[in-house]
């Protein structure tokens, strides 16, 4: 698939490990994966089968750009940061409800920055960076409770059953005290439980537009920041480095990391072929998928911790033509990668058939989707795709 031009925002730079003191990362205690350019990345090797779900189109169900997607049980939750709203569909595509309570009153917010679920309790948790608060809904969209928190995060996630982890790229200040950038821990009532990873004094540099740092993994989470390190956070909140991402000559220079987008020196960062943003981590078994910004465009990167190989490309390929050649936005609780064909993408796929040779991958892919695509375009209905991950890849040890 062709690359997409996206807007960039600030992110953080170097993460240092430790609890209350700064220490440089020791890359010798974790895996190091060197990345190389590839013509295309094959996702089909991981997938058993694919099914598509058309989403019901109603005025109140129209979303713009999905930041995070969670499929749990019969519910699909999608966080749209542009609209500051959460959309809920069931897994047949029927629209259920929309949460959008922008304001200053009880249960209201000015922005939404994080979303996670507690499946056993059937609770949907949302976090607002400003004002700093957490809102808890049941799976029917009814507000159960909300409470202020002293420290809010640019991303936040639940760990196990009793902890919440938040992440900030830079130092936070609540007017009384300050908190170094990094991972901090709250209990389920919002009380501060300490800090498990210190980021130190982070200088901003270019990231990507979504800025989703956390990925649910096992009973904890993985953290991807701009430090070229992926961290694992267990259910007790302990942070340990998992893998170091070695970009070789494409590594973003240290001397440029303190240049912000509005700096007079910003022109120094233009037209440089470095990896200067990482985002949207999706992980299963030994596989780590994420997006990078390289030379002002978006590419997909894949790290295989089992083989120690890393690759990046601006195109997907597939040995199984049914696999959607799109970046997944999340996973389901049934071991599936999940993504969206919005109307623009559906039209692009249809247009791409023109001039394509018979039996090409694109042609076969479209034939499989033919009826669904035509119906979706005729009714202006986006489509979700669900790609079942092979069990062997969900359980591989590494």
HUHU-V871186 format. One record per residue. N is the residue number from 0. RES is the residue in one small letter. OMEGA is omega in degrees with one decimal (999 if undefined). Layout:
n={N/N}
res={RES/RES}
omega={OMEGA/OMEGA}
This chain:
n={0/1/2/3/4/5/6/7/8/9/10/11/12/13/14/15/16/17/18/19/20/21/22/23/24/25/26/27/28/29/30/31/32/33/34/35/36/37/38/39/40/41/42/43/44/45/46/47/48/49/50/51/52/53/54/55/56/57/58/59/60/61/62/63/64/65/66/67/68/69/70/71/72/73/74/75/76/77/78/79/80/81/82/83/84/85/86/87/88/89/90/91/92/93/94/95/96/97/98/99/100/101/102/103/104/105/106/107/108/109/110/111/112/113/114/115/116/117/118/119/120/121/122/123/124/125/126/127/128/129/130/131/132/133/134/135/136/137/138/139/140/141/142/143/144/145/146/147/148/149/150/151/152/153/154/155/156/157/158/159/160/161/162/163/164/165/166/167/168/169/170/171/172/173/174/175/176/177/178/179/180/181/182/183/184/185/186/187/188/189/190/191/192/193/194/195/196/197/198/199/200/201/202/203/204/205/206/207/208/209/210/211/212/213/214/215/216/217/218/219/220/221/222/223/224/225/226/227/228/229/230/231/232/233/234/235/236/237/238/239/240/241/242/243/244/245/246/247/248/249/250/251/252/253/254/255/256/257/258/259/260/261/262/263/264/265/266/267/268/269/270/271/272/273/274/275/276/277/278/279/280/281/282/283/284/285/286/287/288/289/290/291/292/293/294/295/296/297/298/299/300/301/302/303/304/305/306/307/308/309/310/311/312/313/314/315/316/317/318/319/320/321/322/323/324/325/326/327/328/329/330/331/332/333/334/335/336/337/338/339/340/341/342/343/344/345/346/347/348/349/350/351/352/353/354/355/356/357/358/359/360/361/362/363/364/365/366/367/368/369/370/371/372/373/374/375/376/377/378/379/380/381/382/383/384/385/386/387/388/389/390/391/392/393/394/395/396/397}
res={x/x/x/x/x/x/x/x/x/x/x/x/x/x/x/x/x/x/x/x/x/x/x/x/x/x/x/x/x/x/x/x/x/x/x/x/x/x/x/x/x/x/x/x/x/x/x/x/x/x/x/x/x/x/x/x/x/x/x/x/x/x/x/x/x/x/x/x/x/x/x/x/x/x/x/x/x/x/x/x/x/x/x/x/x/x/x/x/x/x/x/x/x/x/x/x/x/x/x/x/x/x/x/x/x/x/x/x/x/x/x/x/x/x/x/x/x/x/x/x/x/x/x/x/x/x/x/x/x/x/x/x/x/x/x/x/x/x/x/x/x/x/x/x/x/x/x/x/x/x/x/x/x/x/x/x/x/x/x/x/x/x/x/x/x/x/x/x/x/x/x/x/x/x/x/x/x/x/x/x/x/x/x/x/x/x/x/x/x/x/x/x/x/x/x/x/x/x/x/x/x/x/x/x/x/x/x/x/x/x/x/x/x/x/x/x/x/x/x/x/x/x/x/x/x/x/x/x/x/x/x/x/x/x/x/x/x/x/x/x/x/x/x/x/x/x/x/x/x/x/x/x/x/x/x/x/x/x/x/x/x/x/x/x/x/x/x/x/x/x/x/x/x/x/x/x/x/x/x/x/x/x/x/x/x/x/x/x/x/x/x/x/x/x/x/x/x/x/x/x/x/x/x/x/x/x/x/x/x/x/x/x/x/x/x/x/x/x/x/x/x/x/x/x/x/x/x/x/x/x/x/x/x/x/x/x/x/x/x/x/x/x/x/x/x/x/x/x/x/x/x/x/x/x/x/x/x/x/x/x/x/x/x/x/x/x/x/x/x/x/x/x/x/x/x/x/x/x/x/x/x/x/x/x/x/x/x/x/x/x/x/x/x/x/x/x/x/x}
omega={-178.1/-179.0/-178.9/174.9/-177.8/178.6/-177.3/173.2/-176.5/172.4/-178.4/-175.2/-165.9/175.4/174.7/-176.8/179.5/-179.9/-179.3/175.8/-177.1/177.3/177.5/179.4/173.6/-177.0/179.7/-177.3/-179.9/177.2/171.7/-179.9/178.7/-176.7/176.9/178.8/179.7/178.2/178.2/177.1/-176.4/176.0/-176.6/-178.7/-176.6/-165.3/175.0/-175.6/-176.6/167.6/-174.9/178.7/175.4/-179.5/178.7/-177.8/174.1/-178.0/-176.6/-178.6/-175.8/177.6/-178.4/-176.4/-173.5/-177.7/179.5/-178.9/179.0/174.6/-179.9/-176.8/-179.5/-174.2/172.5/178.4/-179.3/179.2/178.5/-176.3/179.8/178.9/-175.5/-174.5/172.4/179.1/177.7/172.1/168.9/-171.7/169.3/-179.8/-179.9/179.2/-179.2/-179.1/179.3/174.0/178.4/-172.9/-177.9/-179.4/-176.7/-176.2/178.6/179.4/-179.1/-175.5/175.5/179.7/174.2/-176.3/-177.9/179.1/172.1/-178.2/169.2/-171.1/-176.0/178.5/-175.8/-178.7/174.8/-178.1/177.9/178.5/174.1/177.7/177.8/-4.0/-174.7/-178.9/175.2/179.1/-177.2/179.4/168.8/-175.3/173.6/176.4/178.7/179.1/178.8/-178.8/171.0/-176.9/177.8/173.7/-177.8/-178.4/176.2/-175.9/172.1/167.3/-176.5/-175.7/175.9/177.0/179.1/-179.9/-168.7/-176.0/172.2/175.9/174.6/179.9/172.2/-178.8/-177.6/-178.0/176.4/179.9/-179.2/-179.7/177.9/-176.3/178.4/-179.8/178.9/176.5/-180.0/-179.8/174.7/-172.9/175.1/168.2/-175.2/173.6/177.6/180.0/-178.6/179.9/179.1/-177.7/-174.8/179.9/-179.0/179.2/-178.1/178.7/-175.9/170.7/-177.5/166.5/-167.3/173.8/178.8/-165.4/-176.0/-177.6/170.8/-172.7/-173.0/172.1/175.7/-179.1/-175.3/178.8/-179.4/-176.3/167.7/-179.8/175.1/174.8/-177.4/-175.3/-174.7/177.2/170.4/-180.0/172.3/179.2/-177.0/-174.7/175.3/177.2/-179.8/-178.5/176.8/178.1/-179.3/-175.8/175.5/-176.5/-175.4/-178.7/178.2/-178.2/179.8/179.2/-178.5/-175.3/179.2/-175.1/-179.0/-171.8/-179.8/179.5/-179.3/-175.1/-177.8/-179.9/174.1/-179.6/-175.0/-179.7/177.4/-177.4/-176.2/175.7/176.5/-176.2/176.0/172.2/-174.9/173.6/176.3/-168.8/168.5/178.2/171.9/-172.5/169.8/-177.6/-180.0/-174.4/175.5/176.7/175.0/179.2/173.5/170.9/-177.3/177.9/174.2/173.2/-174.3/174.7/176.4/174.8/178.1/175.3/176.5/-176.4/179.1/-178.3/-177.1/-177.1/176.0/179.8/175.7/-176.6/175.1/-179.7/171.1/172.8/179.9/172.6/174.7/-170.2/179.2/-178.0/178.0/-178.6/-177.4/177.5/178.8/179.0/179.6/179.9/172.4/177.4/175.4/178.2/179.8/164.7/-176.3/178.1/-173.1/162.0/173.2/-174.1/178.9/179.7/177.3/178.1/179.7/178.3/179.6/178.2/-176.2/179.4/-178.6/177.7/179.3/177.3/178.2/178.8/173.7/179.6/-179.1/-179.2/179.0/179.0/-178.1/-179.9/178.2/-174.8/-165.6/-176.7/-179.2/-178.1/-178.7/177.8/-179.0/179.6/-178.7/-176.4/-180.0/-176.7/174.7/-176.8/171.2/172.6/-179.8/-178.9/-177.7/179.1/177.8/-177.6/-179.1/178.9/176.4/-173.0/-179.6/174.2/-177.1/999}
